[in-house]
Amino acid sequence: MTESNQRFKGTTILGIKHKDKVALGGDGQVSLENTIIKQNARKLRRLYNNLILAGFAGSSADAFALFDRFEAKIEEFHGNLYRASVELAKEWRMDKYLRRLEALLAVMDNEHALIISGNGDVIESEDGIVAIGSGGPYALAAARALKEFSDLDAREIVKKSLEIAASICIFTNDKIVIEEL
């Protein structure tokens, strides 16, 4: 495999709306193929006067390009998360350059929990939980169980669920960062 075909991959981002709180967390691992390149990367951002949380999974360079575009959409639509997400997804799908980006975004505010993809998808969670990345399915399953069968708050559910994902997914570590609204 040539160097240009190598991809940075693997992460876990998990968000939940629970008990009037919103929490979004991510692990810190960056992997290049089967090698850990970095253990404490920050894959989350607070946007629009700290009213919106966003996290990415996928190629780091691609995700930063998307973060910049998403932040511009949020500003353009005055903090309307849903509208900005739909407009970013449309642009992402239609733009020849953006279509090649390999990343997903998980975005949240006090009303919405969304996943945005390059296929033009804006998926709103039915249960207030969003998960993306290689460890996303593990974290999602843990979060659903903890939400239903525990008294943990949003932050604690995110933390414990990401710890569970890190114990299963080789592309996820336990260097967890969590942001709350």
Secondary structure, 3 states (H helix, E strand, C coil): CCHHHCCEECCEEEEEEECCEEEEEECCCEEECCEEEECCCCCEEEECCCCEEEEEEECHHHHHHHHHHHHHHHHHCCCCHHHHHHHHHHHHHHCCCHHHCCEEEEEECCCCEEEECCCCCEEECCCCEEEEECCHHHHHHHHHHHHHHCCCCHHHHHHHHHHHHHHHCCCCCCCCEEEEC
